[in-house]
């Protein structure tokens, strides 16, 4: 159950911001950065890094690598919310990409090694938990964006473009001049705050993984569980 909970948080950290980069980065950088280009960059970086996950995990232990990934993810995502130019966006995205690159495969690897009786069924359930986290984190990110956007609007402008406590896209799209600029800046604040709030998830994971690392050390270090002869892993 603890690992399933961690899977929810690691997947939310990885997949939530990745899906929102196309909206967030152009907004907070005044259109100077393409969110799609940053996604392609981080995805390519993750593809390459995952080929080297094995040697790194054996050097630091899989849980230790997860803790390091959580540290980089928290720092990178928090800094990414302050990106203001292409150089800062790609620099902070690099830190974030280094953090999330090993989350998914390492979580499944640890599941396979620590709970071998679960077999393919448990791996499928863990992957499902990761995908289900998207159904929770994306709507929450949207609520954060709406809340801080409304909060950043001037009272006069809010009366015109806010309906039922949320920004009205049509009303905002009809704005011109300084009002359109002010609305865009308010929306940028909302998007930035969504990333900052999500960065709390990997920060919490740092504590969880650190506790597991300390427990493993008290037991002689990280060890994979070996099945006894005649014990078959479960299947889907």
Secondary structure in CASP SS format (residue, H / E / C, confidence):
PFRMAT SS
TARGET T0000
AUTHOR 0000-0000-0000
METHOD secondary structure of the structure
MODEL  1
X C 1.00
X H 1.00
X H 1.00
X H 1.00
X H 1.00
X H 1.00
X H 1.00
X H 1.00
X H 1.00
X H 1.00
X H 1.00
X H 1.00
X H 1.00
X H 1.00
X H 1.00
X H 1.00
X H 1.00
X H 1.00
X H 1.00
X H 1.00
X H 1.00
X H 1.00
X H 1.00
X H 1.00
X H 1.00
X H 1.00
X H 1.00
X H 1.00
X C 1.00
X C 1.00
X C 1.00
X C 1.00
X C 1.00
X C 1.00
X H 1.00
X H 1.00
X H 1.00
X H 1.00
X H 1.00
X H 1.00
X H 1.00
X H 1.00
X H 1.00
X H 1.00
X H 1.00
X H 1.00
X H 1.00
X H 1.00
X H 1.00
X H 1.00
X H 1.00
X H 1.00
X H 1.00
X H 1.00
X H 1.00
X H 1.00
X H 1.00
X H 1.00
X H 1.00
X H 1.00
X C 1.00
X H 1.00
X H 1.00
X H 1.00
X H 1.00
X H 1.00
X H 1.00
X H 1.00
X H 1.00
X H 1.00
X H 1.00
X H 1.00
X H 1.00
X H 1.00
X H 1.00
X H 1.00
X H 1.00
X H 1.00
X H 1.00
X H 1.00
X C 1.00
X C 1.00
X C 1.00
X C 1.00
X C 1.00
X H 1.00
X H 1.00
X H 1.00
X H 1.00
X H 1.00
X H 1.00
X H 1.00
X H 1.00
X H 1.00
X H 1.00
X H 1.00
X H 1.00
X H 1.00
X H 1.00
X H 1.00
X C 1.00
X C 1.00
X H 1.00
X H 1.00
X H 1.00
X H 1.00
X H 1.00
X H 1.00
X H 1.00
X H 1.00
X H 1.00
X H 1.00
X H 1.00
X H 1.00
X C 1.00
X H 1.00
X H 1.00
X H 1.00
X H 1.00
X H 1.00
X H 1.00
X H 1.00
X H 1.00
X H 1.00
X H 1.00
X H 1.00
X H 1.00
X H 1.00
X H 1.00
X H 1.00
X H 1.00
X H 1.00
X H 1.00
X H 1.00
X H 1.00
X H 1.00
X H 1.00
X H 1.00
X H 1.00
X H 1.00
X H 1.00
X H 1.00
X H 1.00
X H 1.00
X H 1.00
X H 1.00
X H 1.00
X H 1.00
X H 1.00
X H 1.00
X H 1.00
X H 1.00
X C 1.00
X C 1.00
X H 1.00
X H 1.00
X H 1.00
X H 1.00
X H 1.00
X H 1.00
X H 1.00
X E 1.00
X E 1.00
X C 1.00
X C 1.00
X E 1.00
X E 1.00
X C 1.00
X H 1.00
X H 1.00
X H 1.00
X H 1.00
X H 1.00
X C 1.00
X C 1.00
X C 1.00
X H 1.00
X H 1.00
X H 1.00
X H 1.00
X H 1.00
X H 1.00
X H 1.00
X H 1.00
X H 1.00
X H 1.00
X H 1.00
X H 1.00
X H 1.00
X H 1.00
X H 1.00
X H 1.00
X H 1.00
X H 1.00
X H 1.00
X H 1.00
X H 1.00
X H 1.00
X H 1.00
X H 1.00
X H 1.00
X H 1.00
X H 1.00
X H 1.00
X H 1.00
X H 1.00
X H 1.00
X H 1.00
X H 1.00
X H 1.00
X H 1.00
X H 1.00
X H 1.00
X H 1.00
X H 1.00
X H 1.00
X H 1.00
X H 1.00
X C 1.00
X C 1.00
X C 1.00
X C 1.00
X C 1.00
X C 1.00
X C 1.00
X C 1.00
X C 1.00
X C 1.00
X C 1.00
X C 1.00
X C 1.00
X C 1.00
X C 1.00
X C 1.00
X C 1.00
X C 1.00
END
